[in-house]
Amino acid sequence: MSGRSEKSIPSPERTATVLAVSPLAADRVRLREILSQGNWKLHEASDRCEALELLRDQNVPVLLCERDHADGDWEDLLNATARLPAPPNLIVFSRLADESLWAKVLNLGGFDVLMTPFEPEEVLRVAFAAWSHWECDFVASTAKEATRTGRPEGIKAAPLEEDRLRAKWEIRTRSSSARRSARLDRQLEGAV
């Protein structure tokens, strides 16, 4: 037994989708190797246009993006994804990652910055954090929309996610009805 402790590598409970955008095939291959550990499904794109085409077709919680591409940079991709119904959390990676890039990414709405060459544990930790954050935002916004419309059928998500969201909506509706009922009881007791 070695003297160092094993670190727990975070992984989603179910399959989580990640899109890696880089003009460098070596970066995409390395990310594929790293994300093969756990419940990650990796899509790959070599440029912004290819990435946006894929993002229009499906919800992608995590977007790993090289700082610069032939057809733009990470800021162009961040701005384009902001218009999506469920924008991904964007993680920028670069060999030239520094504090100024990190500050700019965070200030403009990105999630984090990774330095290349990739450290597997760091990639998995940041991807998991981005996925968890997106998951919470997506569930909250979907439940809010279902509550606003008054219909759980307004929930549109992946099949497994849809069942979970519908159950959350029903619980929220029941607890809301219970609070209204208790408030009416208190009002009636006060009137007697």
JOHUPE-V966346 format. One record per run of one state. SS is the DSSP state (2 for helix, 1 for strand, 0 for the rest). FROM is the first residue (numbers start at 1). TO is the last residue. Records with the same first field share a line. If there is no record, write none. Layout:
BEGIN
SS=FROM-TO  FROM-TO
END
This chain:
BEGIN
0=1-15  22-24  36-39  46-47  58-61  67-67  70-71  82-88  95-98  109-111  116-119  150-151  155-158  192-192
1=16-21  40-45  62-66  68-69  72-73  89-94  112-115
2=25-35  48-57  74-81  99-108  120-149  152-154  159-191
END
